[in-house]
Amino acid sequence: MFKDLFKIFGISTDRTDLIRLALTHPSFAKENNLSAPSDNYERLEFLGDAVLKLAASHLLYQKYQDLPEGQLSKIRSFLVSDNFLAEFSFNLGIDKYLILSKSEEKCGGRKRISNNACALEALFGAFYLAGKEKEIQNFIINLLNSKVDTVIANLDKYNAKEYLQEYTQMNDKHLPIYNLVRTSGPAHKPIFEVEVSYNDNIIGYGTGATKKIAEQNAAYDACLKMGLFSKN
């Protein structure tokens, strides 16, 4: 079952029990009356998150030797976000291997961003526990390296919420308020529309595949309109 999956990672292991666990959604465990915490991917995801962040830290530390710790931390937080992880998962085809409950499958869970991000992190943890520490670290570094320049080139956009909040607090201590205007599209692939207001005035609008992305885009739109950022 996992032969093609091993080809994707370029890593093989006889610990198929760990690989299966890393792909098992909590809904499947519940549907089949598997009650132990180790019957779904959540614990492996916890471990995989640490493996991922270590690899990301190593990549950034080696590649950007002139950047201070604070900026490296910000870049890493964007690089290991669910949105990028889900994108990696879809591109790798991990979604095809997810083990879901019937209800989760029916409502489009195979294409859900959170499910794919969690499963990919869990796979990192599974390979780590299977004794493939070096191999999975190298795989993650190569994976993240394909996106890190894009993240750095768009730091203003990714940092827009922070910039906007700092500006408003310096101006009059008031905070921007984000309001979800509407949600459209199918359950597994929603489109969120968000407005951001400041002192009762709408100052920005954004859309995204998650509420967080939509808020980020709304903040970026507001920063552009307020002249905090220059348009590229």
Secondary structure, DSSP 4 states (H G I P E B T S, - for coil): --HHHHHHHT---S-HHHHHHHTB-HHHHHHTT--SGGGSTHHHHHHHHHHHHHHHHHHHHHH-TTS-HHHHHHHHHHHTSHHHHHHHHHHHTGGGG-B--HHHHHTTGGG-HHHHHHHHHHHHHHHHHTT-HHHHHHHHHHHHHTTHHHHHHTHHHHTHHHHHHHHHHHHHS---EEEEEEEES-TTS-EEEEEEEETTEEEEEEEESSHHHHHHHHHHHHHHHTTSS---
